[in-house]
């Protein structure tokens, strides 16, 4: 905390007011204040009151002062509660007396949270109001709110979400949209008889995705542990145990870059269905997304923050990954195209090639370069390289590819689905190859999880699997970047006290 003499004037004045409140024996932060109804309840109960009416009903309400006009014998304020509902409060000399009116004028600032007790009335202009008999401070705000004509920057909104929620209706709306979407997702799963489970976030072995993990150390067990990059291997253990249709809404952690569609900590849905495959999981995913849109918007049309609309209805498009690459580069490319040929194509496109990229990774990078930005309408991109899909079954007809799809919406990957590999012998071979890649410096390669392989050896039924980013689903529904869909995204601290 900076020395009080060095504080900006606004902060210093508010601290002086706090001291004055204490000096006169009052509480700037009391343990409780009167409250009989919320502002929204008052608005609902008295929504049809005519102009200039006194109801005789006394209520105590609370809210943050977001507007204040002090004039002579009659003062006005607008109070706002957490859901954004506002109500006018009026303070007249004849109702609360000279001393209390002076305290209101001198001690109460914009941003303070107050309790006001008084009669529910409508003003001469028809404004529903509380005509105060008394008031008390619920919490003194020691920092001023941003002024209306100078809104918070995007960076400040992310860093100070608590202020963003106070001042910006869109921030409050976004915060409430997320749980509505989560309820919808759970309802869709429940109607299909899926069981919600919880699996470990601290894991002895990281796996289930190609990603660099966060590493930590357990003092109790004296061993290294990893924050999970995906719950896949534990959810598959559930299916081995007879929980045939499972899903988890989980937090994942990937020690990678952050941009408009990536966050080191993020929310994800993963789901597995015994006797399903990549086609049944595509059907499930479409149902989850379309029902979420319908539940929050009333139709399959998502309404973005900038006024744009995106139609998520109907049967979604399907394309082949290698067909999309071939079209994008102007020559035929298949899963059997050599690494050297892919390098030539990538170089021609100006792609910076990492020497550690295996053949399938190179193909995927070319696809992202030439095709992904064109995939605005929901599109399943099907048939990924086997060497980048170590947990996925080989395609039943097409050589060199796995039964894996990625779902693209608005040019970004929203979800991925598979026909799962269930043969423990082949799975061991695939994970051994992954461990070799890890030993040669691939920080995203999976480890050799012996306990998972042991579980598979007890018999894993044919199944489909699916993973979908919850934050990215919110991006698809709202058009916002990932940092706006996460309430408190990870941001790098800044030095000094703002």
ABEGO torsion letter per residue (X at the ends): XBBAAABBAAAAAAAAAAAAAAAAGBBABBABBBBABBAAAAAAAAAABBBGBBAGBBBBBBEBBABBBBBEABBBBBBBBAAGBBBBBBBBAAAAEAAAAAAAAAABBBGBBBBBBEBBBBBAAGBBBBBBABBBBABBBABBBBBAABBBBAAAAAABAAAAAAABAAAAAAAAAAAAAAAAAAAAAAAAGBBBBBBBABBABBBGBBBBBBBBBBAAAGBBBBBBABAAAAAAAAAAAGBABBBBBBBBBBBBBBBAABBABBBBBBBBBBGBBAAAAAAAAAAAAAAAAAAAAGBABBBBAAGBBBBABEBBBBBBAAAAAAAAAGBBBBAABBAAAAAAAAAAAGBBBBAABBAAAAAAAAAAAAAAAABABBBBBBGBBAAABAABBBBAABBGBBBBBBBBBGGBBABBBBBBBABAAAAAAAAAAAAAAAAAGBAABBBBBAAAAAAAAAEBBBBBBBBBBAAAAAAAAAGBBAAAABABBBBBBBBEBX
